Amino acid sequence: MERQRRSFTEEYKRQAVELVVSSRRSVTSVAKELGLRDSVLRRWVDKFRQEPASAAWRPTTQASPMPADQASEIARLRQENERLRMERDILKKSIAIFAGTRT
């Protein structure tokens, strides 16, 4: 029986790479979470890092440039996400300490 090859959109690949790059998580953990082989995700990350920033994962259709207010809102939301992740991690650790199990 032949194994069918999966194909992924450029948007999916870009989002997977973002998980690795922006969250500073390991390729292996992100690949496991997404159900991918880590070699596939590592190849996507390498491709992303080799391409110039302006050309990295550019969609095939020409998109209009993002307005400045949208870009600042996205930057603000990313900072808030990072802060919330930190708070979540601190709470997880404190729960483990009070429960008597350290992780």
Residue frames as qw, qx, qy, qz and C-alpha x, y, z in Angstrom:
[[0.000, 0.888, 0.459, 0.000, 0.00, 0.00, 0.00],
 [0.435, 0.409, -0.005, 0.802, 1.40, 3.37, -1.02],
 [0.274, -0.593, -0.422, 0.628, 1.66, 6.17, 1.48],
 [0.260, 0.835, 0.354, 0.331, 0.03, 9.37, 0.28],
 [0.450, 0.051, -0.143, 0.880, 2.18, 12.48, 0.35],
 [0.096, -0.833, -0.462, 0.290, 0.74, 15.44, 2.23],
 [0.369, 0.429, 0.138, 0.813, 1.01, 18.94, 0.83],
 [0.273, -0.662, -0.430, 0.550, 0.89, 22.17, 2.81],
 [0.253, 0.905, 0.226, 0.257, 0.03, 25.70, 1.81],
 [0.445, 0.425, -0.250, 0.748, 2.63, 28.44, 2.03],
 [0.380, -0.649, 0.082, -0.654, 0.52, 30.10, 4.72],
 [0.911, -0.393, -0.093, -0.084, 0.59, 26.93, 6.86],
 [0.804, 0.144, -0.207, 0.539, 4.37, 26.64, 6.43],
 [0.143, 0.586, -0.170, 0.779, 4.83, 30.30, 7.38],
 [0.610, -0.619, 0.040, -0.493, 2.72, 29.88, 10.51],
 [0.953, -0.213, -0.146, 0.158, 4.63, 26.75, 11.52],
 [0.605, 0.315, -0.208, 0.701, 7.93, 28.59, 11.09],
 [0.185, -0.675, 0.087, -0.709, 6.54, 31.51, 13.12],
 [0.832, -0.520, -0.096, -0.169, 5.85, 29.13, 16.00],
 [0.868, -0.060, -0.131, 0.474, 9.49, 28.11, 16.02],
 [0.423, 0.413, -0.067, 0.804, 11.02, 31.54, 15.43],
 [0.223, -0.645, 0.005, -0.731, 8.82, 33.83, 17.51],
 [0.776, -0.563, -0.028, -0.282, 8.19, 31.58, 20.49],
 [0.091, 0.665, -0.719, 0.179, 11.77, 30.26, 20.57],
 [0.865, -0.158, 0.407, -0.247, 10.47, 26.72, 20.99],
 [0.338, -0.351, 0.800, 0.349, 12.41, 23.81, 19.62],
 [0.454, 0.250, -0.575, -0.633, 11.71, 22.50, 16.14],
 [0.242, -0.039, -0.969, 0.021, 11.07, 19.05, 17.61],
 [0.111, 0.346, 0.717, -0.595, 8.38, 20.22, 20.05],
 [0.412, 0.433, -0.027, -0.801, 6.56, 22.32, 17.43],
 [0.392, 0.221, -0.769, -0.455, 6.76, 19.50, 14.87],
 [0.105, -0.158, -0.959, 0.212, 5.33, 17.02, 17.39],
 [0.239, 0.416, 0.473, -0.739, 2.50, 19.44, 18.22],
 [0.473, 0.479, -0.203, -0.711, 1.65, 19.90, 14.53],
 [0.877, 0.142, 0.445, -0.108, 2.01, 16.23, 13.63],
 [0.580, 0.764, -0.281, -0.037, 4.98, 16.80, 11.33],
 [0.885, -0.031, -0.110, 0.452, 8.37, 15.20, 11.03],
 [0.341, -0.830, 0.034, 0.440, 10.95, 17.49, 12.57],
 [0.500, -0.114, 0.497, 0.700, 13.11, 17.22, 9.44],
 [0.214, 0.659, 0.568, 0.445, 10.29, 18.75, 7.37],
 [0.215, -0.949, -0.226, 0.046, 9.80, 21.65, 9.76],
 [0.547, -0.565, 0.240, 0.569, 13.56, 22.16, 10.06],
 [0.453, 0.234, 0.538, 0.671, 13.76, 22.42, 6.25],
 [0.029, 0.849, 0.438, 0.294, 11.01, 25.09, 6.28],
 [0.414, -0.867, -0.033, 0.276, 12.82, 27.05, 9.02],
 [0.577, -0.273, 0.392, 0.663, 16.13, 26.85, 7.13],
 [0.327, 0.516, 0.540, 0.579, 14.44, 28.08, 3.95],
 [0.159, -0.932, -0.316, -0.081, 12.88, 30.96, 5.86],
 [0.503, -0.748, 0.125, 0.414, 16.21, 31.98, 7.41],
 [0.572, -0.041, 0.474, 0.668, 18.08, 31.81, 4.08],
 [0.243, 0.696, 0.492, 0.462, 15.66, 34.08, 2.23],
 [0.140, 0.212, -0.146, 0.956, 15.99, 37.86, 2.53],
 [0.099, 0.331, 0.668, -0.659, 13.49, 39.34, 4.96],
 [0.397, 0.367, -0.050, -0.840, 11.53, 41.11, 2.24],
 [0.548, 0.220, -0.639, -0.493, 11.13, 37.95, 0.14],
 [0.032, -0.092, 0.954, -0.285, 10.56, 35.42, 2.91],
 [0.155, 0.399, 0.891, -0.156, 7.35, 33.48, 2.38],
 [0.238, 0.282, -0.114, -0.923, 5.93, 36.06, 0.01],
 [0.632, 0.387, 0.609, -0.282, 2.48, 35.04, -1.27],
 [0.462, 0.175, 0.647, 0.581, 2.19, 34.35, -4.99],
 [0.116, 0.808, 0.452, 0.359, -0.41, 37.10, -5.44],
 [0.274, 0.291, -0.203, 0.894, 0.60, 40.68, -4.82],
 [0.322, -0.699, -0.609, 0.192, -0.99, 41.94, -1.60],
 [0.042, 0.865, 0.036, 0.498, -1.52, 45.59, -0.77],
 [0.354, 0.271, -0.581, 0.681, 0.83, 46.98, 1.90],
 [0.428, -0.583, -0.661, 0.200, -0.44, 46.94, 5.45],
 [0.083, -0.866, -0.061, -0.489, -1.50, 50.32, 6.87],
 [0.238, 0.439, -0.586, 0.638, 0.68, 51.66, 9.70],
 [0.546, -0.365, 0.326, -0.681, -2.11, 51.43, 12.27],
 [0.966, -0.023, -0.146, -0.212, -2.63, 47.74, 11.51],
 [0.685, 0.353, -0.505, 0.388, 1.10, 47.07, 11.77],
 [0.047, -0.447, 0.534, -0.717, 1.30, 48.83, 15.14],
 [0.779, -0.247, 0.143, -0.558, -1.76, 46.93, 16.37],
 [0.938, 0.129, -0.321, 0.017, -0.17, 43.62, 15.35],
 [0.430, 0.418, -0.560, 0.572, 3.06, 44.57, 17.11],
 [0.378, -0.413, 0.397, -0.727, 1.12, 45.51, 20.25],
 [0.913, -0.120, -0.017, -0.391, -0.81, 42.22, 20.18],
 [0.808, 0.265, -0.474, 0.230, 2.39, 40.21, 19.75],
 [0.125, 0.427, -0.573, 0.688, 3.89, 41.92, 22.81],
 [0.638, -0.289, 0.260, -0.665, 0.72, 41.22, 24.77],
 [0.946, 0.060, -0.276, -0.160, 0.80, 37.57, 23.68],
 [0.579, 0.346, -0.583, 0.452, 4.38, 37.25, 24.89],
 [0.194, -0.388, 0.494, -0.754, 3.48, 38.83, 28.24],
 [0.819, -0.161, 0.073, -0.546, 0.49, 36.51, 28.64],
 [0.872, 0.181, -0.451, 0.065, 2.62, 33.46, 27.82],
 [0.292, 0.378, -0.619, 0.623, 5.09, 34.52, 30.52],
 [0.480, -0.301, 0.355, -0.743, 2.30, 34.99, 33.05],
 [0.921, -0.015, -0.182, -0.344, 0.83, 31.60, 32.15],
 [0.730, 0.264, -0.561, 0.286, 4.21, 29.90, 32.61],
 [0.002, 0.378, -0.570, 0.729, 4.72, 31.60, 35.97],
 [0.703, -0.212, 0.186, -0.653, 1.28, 30.46, 37.13],
 [0.913, 0.106, -0.378, -0.115, 1.98, 26.89, 36.00],
 [0.511, 0.309, -0.627, 0.500, 5.21, 26.84, 37.98],
 [0.248, -0.337, 0.466, -0.780, 3.58, 28.33, 41.07],
 [0.859, -0.126, -0.059, -0.492, 0.79, 25.74, 40.95],
 [0.838, 0.172, -0.497, 0.145, 3.40, 22.98, 40.76],
 [0.221, 0.364, -0.599, 0.678, 5.28, 24.46, 43.74],
 [0.488, -0.259, 0.352, -0.756, 2.15, 24.73, 45.89],
 [0.921, -0.003, -0.176, -0.347, 1.01, 21.25, 44.88],
 [0.666, -0.543, 0.510, 0.028, 4.38, 19.90, 46.00],
 [0.829, 0.199, 0.417, 0.316, 5.49, 18.68, 42.58],
 [0.048, -0.743, 0.298, 0.598, 8.19, 20.53, 40.74],
 [0.807, 0.484, 0.325, 0.093, 8.35, 20.36, 36.95]]
